[in-house]
Amino acid sequence: MVSKLFVGNLPRTVSDGTLADFVAHAGFRVASAVVIRDKMTGDSKGFGFVELAEGGSLQRAIGSLDGRSMEGRPLTVNEARPQRTGFTERRGGGGGSRFSRRRDY
């Protein structure tokens, strides 16, 4: 069973490696760590996910890491929830056709 943590309120300067090291220094074995970034700018969105290595205690990790400070910011740590589906359509509908102008000449 995969033990995956959601880590929120991350400083904007944190990288995947920095996040993995932070959790590892707290005494947990890390399988992977990813800071979520904006697709257009590449800037951190301020949250990420950490997958604990096999045998890692999810509840113990949450209890140990939640509220801990990273670069002066208190982290929010919870169990990661599955990604929601059904939000793939663009908002507003119409595919942008409402801005096109038909010309009859």
Biopython code that builds the backbone (N, CA, C, O; Angstrom):
import numpy as np
from Bio.PDB.StructureBuilder import StructureBuilder

atoms = [
    (1, "MET", "N", (0.836, -1.185, 0.000)),
    (1, "MET", "CA", (0.000, 0.000, 0.000)),
    (1, "MET", "C", (0.883, 1.251, 0.000)),
    (1, "MET", "O", (1.856, 1.338, 0.750)),
    (2, "VAL", "N", (0.538, 2.190, -0.830)),
    (2, "VAL", "CA", (1.320, 3.408, -0.961)),
    (2, "VAL", "C", (0.946, 4.394, 0.141)),
    (2, "VAL", "O", (-0.232, 4.635, 0.405)),
    (3, "SER", "N", (1.963, 4.957, 0.776)),
    (3, "SER", "CA", (1.764, 5.989, 1.789)),
    (3, "SER", "C", (2.174, 7.310, 1.170)),
    (3, "SER", "O", (3.360, 7.574, 0.972)),
    (4, "LYS", "N", (1.177, 8.145, 0.864)),
    (4, "LYS", "CA", (1.467, 9.401, 0.180)),
    (4, "LYS", "C", (0.954, 10.565, 1.005)),
    (4, "LYS", "O", (-0.196, 10.581, 1.443)),
    (5, "LEU", "N", (1.834, 11.546, 1.208)),
    (5, "LEU", "CA", (1.513, 12.740, 1.981)),
    (5, "LEU", "C", (1.272, 13.931, 1.077)),
    (5, "LEU", "O", (1.937, 14.092, 0.053)),
    (6, "PHE", "N", (0.313, 14.770, 1.462)),
    (6, "PHE", "CA", (0.139, 16.083, 0.869)),
    (6, "PHE", "C", (0.872, 17.047, 1.790)),
    (6, "PHE", "O", (0.668, 17.016, 3.003)),
    (7, "VAL", "N", (1.717, 17.898, 1.234)),
    (7, "VAL", "CA", (2.444, 18.888, 2.032)),
    (7, "VAL", "C", (2.114, 20.267, 1.474)),
    (7, "VAL", "O", (2.468, 20.587, 0.339)),
    (8, "GLY", "N", (1.433, 21.079, 2.279)),
    (8, "GLY", "CA", (1.011, 22.406, 1.842)),
    (8, "GLY", "C", (1.737, 23.515, 2.574)),
    (8, "GLY", "O", (2.404, 23.283, 3.582)),
    (9, "ASN", "N", (1.598, 24.723, 2.053)),
    (9, "ASN", "CA", (2.222, 25.947, 2.571)),
    (9, "ASN", "C", (3.743, 25.909, 2.422)),
    (9, "ASN", "O", (4.475, 26.428, 3.265)),
    (10, "LEU", "N", (4.200, 25.292, 1.344)),
    (10, "LEU", "CA", (5.636, 25.236, 1.080)),
    (10, "LEU", "C", (6.162, 26.594, 0.641)),
    (10, "LEU", "O", (5.469, 27.326, -0.065)),
    (11, "PRO", "N", (7.375, 26.938, 1.050)),
    (11, "PRO", "CA", (8.001, 28.153, 0.526)),
    (11, "PRO", "C", (8.188, 28.015, -0.990)),
    (11, "PRO", "O", (8.399, 26.911, -1.491)),
    (12, "ARG", "N", (8.114, 29.106, -1.700)),
    (12, "ARG", "CA", (8.214, 29.086, -3.168)),
    (12, "ARG", "C", (9.579, 28.629, -3.678)),
    (12, "ARG", "O", (9.710, 28.256, -4.844)),
    (13, "THR", "N", (10.589, 28.656, -2.817)),
    (13, "THR", "CA", (11.949, 28.299, -3.234)),
    (13, "THR", "C", (12.252, 26.816, -3.101)),
    (13, "THR", "O", (13.331, 26.379, -3.502)),
    (14, "VAL", "N", (11.338, 26.029, -2.553)),
    (14, "VAL", "CA", (11.594, 24.609, -2.286)),
    (14, "VAL", "C", (11.570, 23.801, -3.583)),
    (14, "VAL", "O", (10.691, 23.969, -4.428)),
    (15, "SER", "N", (12.562, 22.921, -3.713)),
    (15, "SER", "CA", (12.635, 22.008, -4.864)),
    (15, "SER", "C", (12.214, 20.613, -4.421)),
    (15, "SER", "O", (11.999, 20.370, -3.233)),
    (16, "ASP", "N", (12.097, 19.698, -5.380)),
    (16, "ASP", "CA", (11.769, 18.308, -5.066)),
    (16, "ASP", "C", (12.787, 17.727, -4.089)),
    (16, "ASP", "O", (12.414, 17.086, -3.106)),
    (17, "GLY", "N", (14.066, 17.951, -4.358)),
    (17, "GLY", "CA", (15.132, 17.423, -3.515)),
    (17, "GLY", "C", (15.112, 18.001, -2.112)),
    (17, "GLY", "O", (15.350, 17.285, -1.139)),
    (18, "THR", "N", (14.829, 19.294, -2.003)),
    (18, "THR", "CA", (14.760, 19.939, -0.696)),
    (18, "THR", "C", (13.618, 19.350, 0.131)),
    (18, "THR", "O", (13.771, 19.112, 1.329)),
    (19, "LEU", "N", (12.482, 19.120, -0.508)),
    (19, "LEU", "CA", (11.334, 18.533, 0.179)),
    (19, "LEU", "C", (11.651, 17.111, 0.639)),
    (19, "LEU", "O", (11.336, 16.737, 1.769)),
    (20, "ALA", "N", (12.270, 16.326, -0.229)),
    (20, "ALA", "CA", (12.649, 14.953, 0.126)),
    (20, "ALA", "C", (13.634, 14.946, 1.295)),
    (20, "ALA", "O", (13.498, 14.146, 2.220)),
    (21, "ASP", "N", (14.618, 15.831, 1.252)),
    (21, "ASP", "CA", (15.603, 15.909, 2.333)),
    (21, "ASP", "C", (14.951, 16.316, 3.662)),
    (21, "ASP", "O", (15.300, 15.782, 4.715)),
    (22, "PHE", "N", (14.016, 17.250, 3.609)),
    (22, "PHE", "CA", (13.327, 17.714, 4.815)),
    (22, "PHE", "C", (12.603, 16.554, 5.502)),
    (22, "PHE", "O", (12.696, 16.393, 6.718)),
    (23, "VAL", "N", (11.887, 15.756, 4.723)),
    (23, "VAL", "CA", (11.142, 14.623, 5.279)),
    (23, "VAL", "C", (12.107, 13.534, 5.756)),
    (23, "VAL", "O", (11.880, 12.910, 6.792)),
    (24, "ALA", "N", (13.174, 13.309, 5.004)),
    (24, "ALA", "CA", (14.164, 12.301, 5.394)),
    (24, "ALA", "C", (14.860, 12.693, 6.702)),
    (24, "ALA", "O", (15.103, 11.835, 7.550)),
    (25, "HIS", "N", (15.182, 13.973, 6.871)),
    (25, "HIS", "CA", (15.827, 14.443, 8.095)),
    (25, "HIS", "C", (14.899, 14.339, 9.302)),
    (25, "HIS", "O", (15.362, 14.330, 10.443)),
    (26, "ALA", "N", (13.591, 14.261, 9.056)),
    (26, "ALA", "CA", (12.630, 14.076, 10.144)),
    (26, "ALA", "C", (12.534, 12.612, 10.555)),
    (26, "ALA", "O", (11.810, 12.270, 11.490)),
    (27, "GLY", "N", (13.274, 11.741, 9.847)),
    (27, "GLY", "CA", (13.331, 10.335, 10.226)),
    (27, "GLY", "C", (12.490, 9.392, 9.401)),
    (27, "GLY", "O", (12.204, 8.279, 9.840)),
    (28, "PHE", "N", (12.086, 9.809, 8.213)),
    (28, "PHE", "CA", (11.254, 8.962, 7.361)),
    (28, "PHE", "C", (11.969, 8.646, 6.059)),
    (28, "PHE", "O", (12.682, 9.484, 5.506)),
    (29, "ARG", "N", (11.770, 7.427, 5.577)),
    (29, "ARG", "CA", (12.365, 7.034, 4.290)),
    (29, "ARG", "C", (11.449, 7.500, 3.166)),
    (29, "ARG", "O", (10.250, 7.219, 3.167)),
    (30, "VAL", "N", (12.026, 8.212, 2.214)),
    (30, "VAL", "CA", (11.261, 8.823, 1.129)),
    (30, "VAL", "C", (11.476, 8.043, -0.165)),
    (30, "VAL", "O", (12.614, 7.804, -0.570)),
    (31, "ALA", "N", (10.376, 7.646, -0.812)),
    (31, "ALA", "CA", (10.448, 6.993, -2.122)),
    (31, "ALA", "C", (10.479, 8.044, -3.235)),
    (31, "ALA", "O", (11.208, 7.896, -4.215)),
    (32, "SER", "N", (9.683, 9.107, -3.075)),
    (32, "SER", "CA", (9.672, 10.191, -4.054)),
    (32, "SER", "C", (9.085, 11.447, -3.428)),
    (32, "SER", "O", (8.325, 11.383, -2.462)),
    (33, "ALA", "N", (9.450, 12.584, -3.996)),
    (33, "ALA", "CA", (8.909, 13.869, -3.558)),
    (33, "ALA", "C", (8.768, 14.768, -4.778)),
    (33, "ALA", "O", (9.677, 14.865, -5.602)),
    (34, "VAL", "N", (7.616, 15.425, -4.882)),
    (34, "VAL", "CA", (7.344, 16.300, -6.031)),
    (34, "VAL", "C", (6.698, 17.586, -5.546)),
    (34, "VAL", "O", (5.695, 17.560, -4.834)),
    (35, "VAL", "N", (7.280, 18.708, -5.936)),
    (35, "VAL", "CA", (6.670, 20.014, -5.691)),
    (35, "VAL", "C", (5.873, 20.343, -6.952)),
    (35, "VAL", "O", (6.411, 20.289, -8.059)),
    (36, "ILE", "N", (4.604, 20.680, -6.790)),
    (36, "ILE", "CA", (3.738, 20.974, -7.931)),
    (36, "ILE", "C", (4.032, 22.382, -8.432)),
    (36, "ILE", "O", (4.113, 23.337, -7.660)),
    (37, "ARG", "N", (4.191, 22.479, -9.749)),
    (37, "ARG", "CA", (4.574, 23.743, -10.379)),
    (37, "ARG", "C", (3.553, 24.167, -11.428)),
    (37, "ARG", "O", (2.874, 23.336, -12.030)),
    (38, "ASP", "N", (3.460, 25.471, -11.631)),
    (38, "ASP", "CA", (2.602, 26.041, -12.666)),
    (38, "ASP", "C", (3.159, 25.646, -14.026)),
    (38, "ASP", "O", (4.359, 25.780, -14.269)),
    (39, "LYS", "N", (2.305, 25.165, -14.905)),
    (39, "LYS", "CA", (2.755, 24.697, -16.222)),
    (39, "LYS", "C", (3.325, 25.819, -17.087)),
    (39, "LYS", "O", (4.242, 25.596, -17.877)),
    (40, "MET", "N", (2.785, 27.011, -16.936)),
    (40, "MET", "CA", (3.220, 28.118, -17.784)),
    (40, "MET", "C", (4.489, 28.793, -17.276)),
    (40, "MET", "O", (5.395, 29.084, -18.057)),
    (41, "THR", "N", (4.558, 29.045, -15.963)),
    (41, "THR", "CA", (5.678, 29.813, -15.419)),
    (41, "THR", "C", (6.763, 28.955, -14.780)),
    (41, "THR", "O", (7.910, 29.388, -14.659)),
    (42, "GLY", "N", (6.402, 27.735, -14.369)),
    (42, "GLY", "CA", (7.365, 26.884, -13.682)),
    (42, "GLY", "C", (7.512, 27.219, -12.206)),
    (42, "GLY", "O", (8.304, 26.587, -11.506)),
    (43, "ASP", "N", (6.759, 28.203, -11.721)),
    (43, "ASP", "CA", (6.812, 28.588, -10.311)),
    (43, "ASP", "C", (6.082, 27.557, -9.456)),
    (43, "ASP", "O", (5.114, 26.940, -9.901)),
    (44, "SER", "N", (6.551, 27.380, -8.236)),
    (44, "SER", "CA", (5.910, 26.474, -7.290)),
    (44, "SER", "C", (4.514, 26.968, -6.972)),
    (44, "SER", "O", (4.282, 28.171, -6.851)),
    (45, "LYS", "N", (3.582, 26.029, -6.838)),
    (45, "LYS", "CA", (2.222, 26.377, -6.430)),
    (45, "LYS", "C", (2.075, 26.346, -4.920)),
    (45, "LYS", "O", (0.988, 26.604, -4.401)),
    (46, "GLY", "N", (3.160, 26.033, -4.199)),
    (46, "GLY", "CA", (3.135, 26.074, -2.745)),
    (46, "GLY", "C", (2.712, 24.778, -2.079)),
    (46, "GLY", "O", (2.465, 24.747, -0.873)),
    (47, "PHE", "N", (2.627, 23.700, -2.865)),
    (47, "PHE", "CA", (2.315, 22.405, -2.261)),
    (47, "PHE", "C", (3.001, 21.299, -3.046)),
    (47, "PHE", "O", (3.478, 21.497, -4.164)),
    (48, "GLY", "N", (3.035, 20.129, -2.423)),
    (48, "GLY", "CA", (3.679, 18.995, -3.071)),
    (48, "GLY", "C", (3.224, 17.691, -2.446)),
    (48, "GLY", "O", (2.379, 17.667, -1.552)),
    (49, "PHE", "N", (3.808, 16.603, -2.939)),
    (49, "PHE", "CA", (3.459, 15.270, -2.470)),
    (49, "PHE", "C", (4.733, 14.496, -2.177)),
    (49, "PHE", "O", (5.720, 14.591, -2.905)),
    (50, "VAL", "N", (4.689, 13.731, -1.097)),
    (50, "VAL", "CA", (5.811, 12.889, -0.705)),
    (50, "VAL", "C", (5.295, 11.472, -0.549)),
    (50, "VAL", "O", (4.345, 11.219, 0.192)),
    (51, "GLU", "N", (5.936, 10.550, -1.258)),
    (51, "GLU", "CA", (5.595, 9.139, -1.127)),
    (51, "GLU", "C", (6.617, 8.504, -0.200)),
    (51, "GLU", "O", (7.818, 8.534, -0.469)),
    (52, "LEU", "N", (6.132, 7.926, 0.896)),
    (52, "LEU", "CA", (7.022, 7.282, 1.850)),
    (52, "LEU", "C", (7.407, 5.898, 1.343)),
    (52, "LEU", "O", (6.618, 5.223, 0.681)),
    (53, "ALA", "N", (8.620, 5.490, 1.659)),
    (53, "ALA", "CA", (9.091, 4.163, 1.265)),
    (53, "ALA", "C", (8.291, 3.102, 2.010)),
    (53, "ALA", "O", (7.684, 3.372, 3.047)),
    (54, "GLU", "N", (8.303, 1.912, 1.472)),
    (54, "GLU", "CA", (7.584, 0.777, 2.058)),
    (54, "GLU", "C", (7.875, 0.664, 3.550)),
    (54, "GLU", "O", (9.028, 0.734, 3.976)),
    (55, "GLY", "N", (6.839, 0.492, 4.322)),
    (55, "GLY", "CA", (6.995, 0.336, 5.765)),
    (55, "GLY", "C", (6.917, 1.640, 6.535)),
    (55, "GLY", "O", (6.953, 1.631, 7.766)),
    (56, "GLY", "N", (6.810, 2.773, 5.829)),
    (56, "GLY", "CA", (6.713, 4.063, 6.512)),
    (56, "GLY", "C", (5.329, 4.260, 7.107)),
    (56, "GLY", "O", (4.331, 3.935, 6.463)),
    (57, "SER", "N", (5.252, 4.779, 8.307)),
    (57, "SER", "CA", (3.984, 5.010, 8.977)),
    (57, "SER", "C", (3.411, 6.366, 8.576)),
    (57, "SER", "O", (3.953, 7.416, 8.923)),
    (58, "LEU", "N", (2.317, 6.322, 7.847)),
    (58, "LEU", "CA", (1.689, 7.546, 7.355)),
    (58, "LEU", "C", (1.217, 8.432, 8.516)),
    (58, "LEU", "O", (1.491, 9.632, 8.529)),
    (59, "GLN", "N", (0.520, 7.851, 9.477)),
    (59, "GLN", "CA", (-0.007, 8.638, 10.595)),
    (59, "GLN", "C", (1.120, 9.210, 11.457)),
    (59, "GLN", "O", (1.013, 10.334, 11.947)),
    (60, "ARG", "N", (2.186, 8.454, 11.641)),
    (60, "ARG", "CA", (3.328, 8.945, 12.414)),
    (60, "ARG", "C", (3.993, 10.112, 11.685)),
    (60, "ARG", "O", (4.411, 11.084, 12.314)),
    (61, "ALA", "N", (4.090, 10.012, 10.363)),
    (61, "ALA", "CA", (4.685, 11.086, 9.564)),
    (61, "ALA", "C", (3.832, 12.347, 9.631)),
    (61, "ALA", "O", (4.361, 13.449, 9.771)),
    (62, "ILE", "N", (2.519, 12.190, 9.532)),
    (62, "ILE", "CA", (1.622, 13.346, 9.614)),
    (62, "ILE", "C", (1.769, 14.023, 10.972)),
    (62, "ILE", "O", (1.899, 15.244, 11.053)),
    (63, "GLY", "N", (1.748, 13.226, 12.035)),
    (63, "GLY", "CA", (1.880, 13.770, 13.379)),
    (63, "GLY", "C", (3.199, 14.482, 13.605)),
    (63, "GLY", "O", (3.259, 15.480, 14.323)),
    (64, "SER", "N", (4.252, 13.972, 12.995)),
    (64, "SER", "CA", (5.584, 14.546, 13.180)),
    (64, "SER", "C", (5.816, 15.798, 12.331)),
    (64, "SER", "O", (6.499, 16.724, 12.767)),
    (65, "LEU", "N", (5.249, 15.828, 11.117)),
    (65, "LEU", "CA", (5.549, 16.904, 10.169)),
    (65, "LEU", "C", (4.528, 18.046, 10.158)),
    (65, "LEU", "O", (4.885, 19.186, 9.859)),
    (66, "ASP", "N", (3.268, 17.754, 10.478)),
    (66, "ASP", "CA", (2.236, 18.785, 10.420)),
    (66, "ASP", "C", (2.549, 19.904, 11.417)),
    (66, "ASP", "O", (2.734, 19.651, 12.608)),
    (67, "GLY", "N", (2.606, 21.125, 10.924)),
    (67, "GLY", "CA", (2.906, 22.285, 11.758)),
    (67, "GLY", "C", (4.385, 22.598, 11.886)),
    (67, "GLY", "O", (4.757, 23.658, 12.389)),
    (68, "ARG", "N", (5.236, 21.676, 11.432)),
    (68, "ARG", "CA", (6.680, 21.916, 11.494)),
    (68, "ARG", "C", (7.036, 23.056, 10.544)),
    (68, "ARG", "O", (6.432, 23.196, 9.481)),
    (69, "SER", "N", (7.998, 23.852, 10.923)),
    (69, "SER", "CA", (8.374, 25.029, 10.149)),
    (69, "SER", "C", (9.434, 24.705, 9.092)),
    (69, "SER", "O", (10.404, 23.995, 9.359)),
    (70, "MET", "N", (9.225, 25.238, 7.901)),
    (70, "MET", "CA", (10.206, 25.135, 6.814)),
    (70, "MET", "C", (10.414, 26.533, 6.266)),
    (70, "MET", "O", (9.500, 27.127, 5.693)),
    (71, "GLU", "N", (11.621, 27.057, 6.445)),
    (71, "GLU", "CA", (11.952, 28.422, 6.023)),
    (71, "GLU", "C", (10.948, 29.434, 6.588)),
    (71, "GLU", "O", (10.529, 30.367, 5.902)),
    (72, "GLY", "N", (10.575, 29.224, 7.852)),
    (72, "GLY", "CA", (9.686, 30.152, 8.526)),
    (72, "GLY", "C", (8.208, 29.969, 8.248)),
    (72, "GLY", "O", (7.395, 30.766, 8.718)),
    (73, "ARG", "N", (7.837, 28.942, 7.498)),
    (73, "ARG", "CA", (6.423, 28.711, 7.171)),
    (73, "ARG", "C", (5.959, 27.404, 7.815)),
    (73, "ARG", "O", (6.606, 26.371, 7.640)),
    (74, "PRO", "N", (4.854, 27.432, 8.554)),
    (74, "PRO", "CA", (4.330, 26.196, 9.147)),
    (74, "PRO", "C", (3.673, 25.330, 8.069)),
    (74, "PRO", "O", (2.785, 25.790, 7.352)),
    (75, "LEU", "N", (4.113, 24.088, 7.962)),
    (75, "LEU", "CA", (3.600, 23.195, 6.931)),
    (75, "LEU", "C", (2.266, 22.582, 7.332)),
    (75, "LEU", "O", (1.996, 22.358, 8.512)),
    (76, "THR", "N", (1.446, 22.318, 6.338)),
    (76, "THR", "CA", (0.209, 21.571, 6.507)),
    (76, "THR", "C", (0.441, 20.210, 5.876)),
    (76, "THR", "O", (0.696, 20.113, 4.675)),
    (77, "VAL", "N", (0.353, 19.161, 6.679)),
    (77, "VAL", "CA", (0.620, 17.813, 6.172)),
    (77, "VAL", "C", (-0.592, 16.929, 6.454)),
    (77, "VAL", "O", (-1.056, 16.824, 7.590)),
    (78, "ASN", "N", (-1.092, 16.297, 5.394)),
    (78, "ASN", "CA", (-2.246, 15.399, 5.475)),
    (78, "ASN", "C", (-1.998, 14.192, 4.583)),
    (78, "ASN", "O", (-1.033, 14.151, 3.820)),
    (79, "GLU", "N", (-2.875, 13.223, 4.693)),
    (79, "GLU", "CA", (-2.842, 12.097, 3.768)),
    (79, "GLU", "C", (-3.312, 12.604, 2.403)),
    (79, "GLU", "O", (-4.319, 13.305, 2.306)),
    (80, "ALA", "N", (-2.583, 12.249, 1.368)),
    (80, "ALA", "CA", (-2.963, 12.675, 0.017)),
    (80, "ALA", "C", (-4.232, 11.948, -0.401)),
    (80, "ALA", "O", (-4.384, 10.749, -0.166)),
    (81, "ARG", "N", (-5.139, 12.691, -1.024)),
    (81, "ARG", "CA", (-6.369, 12.107, -1.545)),
    (81, "ARG", "C", (-6.200, 11.820, -3.022)),
    (81, "ARG", "O", (-5.387, 12.463, -3.686)),
    (82, "PRO", "N", (-6.960, 10.856, -3.555)),
    (82, "PRO", "CA", (-6.874, 10.588, -4.998)),
    (82, "PRO", "C", (-7.270, 11.826, -5.798)),
    (82, "PRO", "O", (-8.101, 12.626, -5.369)),
    (83, "GLN", "N", (-6.659, 11.962, -6.961)),
    (83, "GLN", "CA", (-6.949, 13.105, -7.820)),
    (83, "GLN", "C", (-8.394, 13.063, -8.280)),
    (83, "GLN", "O", (-8.904, 12.012, -8.669)),
    (84, "ARG", "N", (-9.052, 14.220, -8.231)),
    (84, "ARG", "CA", (-10.442, 14.295, -8.660)),
    (84, "ARG", "C", (-10.517, 14.176, -10.176)),
    (84, "ARG", "O", (-9.620, 14.616, -10.896)),
    (85, "THR", "N", (-11.602, 13.575, -10.642)),
    (85, "THR", "CA", (-11.834, 13.471, -12.077)),
    (85, "THR", "C", (-13.047, 14.305, -12.435)),
    (85, "THR", "O", (-13.810, 14.718, -11.562)),
    (86, "GLY", "N", (-13.220, 14.549, -13.727)),
    (86, "GLY", "CA", (-14.374, 15.308, -14.179)),
    (86, "GLY", "C", (-14.126, 16.796, -14.309)),
    (86, "GLY", "O", (-15.047, 17.553, -14.616)),
    (87, "PHE", "N", (-12.902, 17.227, -14.080)),
    (87, "PHE", "CA", (-12.591, 18.654, -14.177)),
    (87, "PHE", "C", (-11.673, 18.921, -15.367)),
    (87, "PHE", "O", (-10.865, 19.849, -15.333)),
    (88, "THR", "N", (-11.793, 18.124, -16.403)),
    (88, "THR", "CA", (-10.898, 18.277, -17.540)),
    (88, "THR", "C", (-11.424, 19.260, -18.580)),
    (88, "THR", "O", (-10.650, 19.751, -19.403)),
    (89, "GLU", "N", (-12.717, 19.558, -18.562)),
    (89, "GLU", "CA", (-13.263, 20.489, -19.547)),
    (89, "GLU", "C", (-12.914, 21.916, -19.176)),
    (89, "GLU", "O", (-12.818, 22.259, -17.997)),
    (90, "ARG", "N", (-12.728, 22.740, -20.188)),
    (90, "ARG", "CA", (-12.438, 24.151, -19.948)),
    (90, "ARG", "C", (-13.668, 24.843, -19.431)),
    (90, "ARG", "O", (-14.788, 24.506, -19.814)),
    (91, "ARG", "N", (-13.469, 25.802, -18.569)),
    (91, "ARG", "CA", (-14.589, 26.584, -18.054)),
    (91, "ARG", "C", (-15.110, 27.520, -19.126)),
    (91, "ARG", "O", (-14.363, 27.974, -19.994)),
    (92, "GLY", "N", (-16.388, 27.800, -19.055)),
    (92, "GLY", "CA", (-16.984, 28.753, -19.986)),
    (92, "GLY", "C", (-17.546, 28.089, -21.223)),
    (92, "GLY", "O", (-18.402, 28.663, -21.898)),
    (93, "GLY", "N", (-17.082, 26.889, -21.535)),
    (93, "GLY", "CA", (-17.605, 26.167, -22.689)),
    (93, "GLY", "C", (-17.395, 26.913, -23.989)),
    (93, "GLY", "O", (-16.787, 27.984, -24.007)),
    (94, "GLY", "N", (-17.888, 26.358, -25.060)),
    (94, "GLY", "CA", (-17.815, 27.021, -26.349)),
    (94, "GLY", "C", (-16.462, 26.934, -27.012)),
    (94, "GLY", "O", (-16.337, 27.311, -28.177)),
    (95, "GLY", "N", (-15.459, 26.464, -26.337)),
    (95, "GLY", "CA", (-14.146, 26.295, -26.938)),
    (95, "GLY", "C", (-13.533, 27.569, -27.482)),
    (95, "GLY", "O", (-12.693, 27.514, -28.380)),
    (96, "GLY", "N", (-13.936, 28.709, -26.959)),
    (96, "GLY", "CA", (-13.376, 29.981, -27.416)),
    (96, "GLY", "C", (-14.095, 30.561, -28.616)),
    (96, "GLY", "O", (-13.716, 31.624, -29.107)),
    (97, "SER", "N", (-15.130, 29.881, -29.100)),
    (97, "SER", "CA", (-15.825, 30.352, -30.296)),
    (97, "SER", "C", (-16.607, 31.640, -30.053)),
    (97, "SER", "O", (-16.960, 32.330, -31.009)),
    (98, "ARG", "N", (-16.879, 31.970, -28.819)),
    (98, "ARG", "CA", (-17.650, 33.181, -28.558)),
    (98, "ARG", "C", (-16.867, 34.447, -28.874)),
    (98, "ARG", "O", (-17.453, 35.527, -28.951)),
    (99, "PHE", "N", (-15.564, 34.337, -29.057)),
    (99, "PHE", "CA", (-14.758, 35.502, -29.391)),
    (99, "PHE", "C", (-14.465, 35.605, -30.891)),
    (99, "PHE", "O", (-13.944, 36.615, -31.365)),
    (100, "SER", "N", (-14.803, 34.556, -31.620)),
    (100, "SER", "CA", (-14.549, 34.621, -33.063)),
    (100, "SER", "C", (-15.646, 35.445, -33.729)),
    (100, "SER", "O", (-16.790, 35.488, -33.276)),
    (101, "ARG", "N", (-15.262, 36.079, -34.796)),
    (101, "ARG", "CA", (-16.206, 36.946, -35.496)),
    (101, "ARG", "C", (-16.349, 36.439, -36.927)),
    (101, "ARG", "O", (-15.363, 36.237, -37.636)),
    (102, "ARG", "N", (-17.560, 36.246, -37.319)),
    (102, "ARG", "CA", (-17.798, 35.758, -38.672)),
    (102, "ARG", "C", (-17.897, 36.950, -39.613)),
    (102, "ARG", "O", (-18.598, 37.928, -39.351)),
    (103, "ARG", "N", (-17.189, 36.836, -40.687)),
    (103, "ARG", "CA", (-17.208, 37.923, -41.672)),
    (103, "ARG", "C", (-17.857, 37.413, -42.949)),
    (103, "ARG", "O", (-17.543, 36.318, -43.414)),
    (104, "ASP", "N", (-18.745, 38.191, -43.508)),
    (104, "ASP", "CA", (-19.478, 37.792, -44.703)),
    (104, "ASP", "C", (-19.030, 38.563, -45.921)),
    (104, "ASP", "O", (-19.861, 39.166, -46.601)),
    (105, "TYR", "N", (-17.771, 38.565, -46.214)),
    (105, "TYR", "CA", (-17.305, 39.238, -47.424)),
    (105, "TYR", "C", (-16.348, 38.384, -48.193)),
    (105, "TYR", "O", (-15.856, 38.799, -49.243)),
]
sb = StructureBuilder()
sb.init_structure("model")
sb.init_model(0)
sb.init_chain("A")
sb.init_seg("    ")
for serial, (resi, resn, name, xyz) in enumerate(atoms, 1):
    if name == "N":
        sb.init_residue(resn, " ", resi, " ")
    sb.init_atom(name, np.array(xyz, "f"), 0.0, 1.0, " ", f" {name:<3s}", serial, name[0])
structure = sb.get_structure()
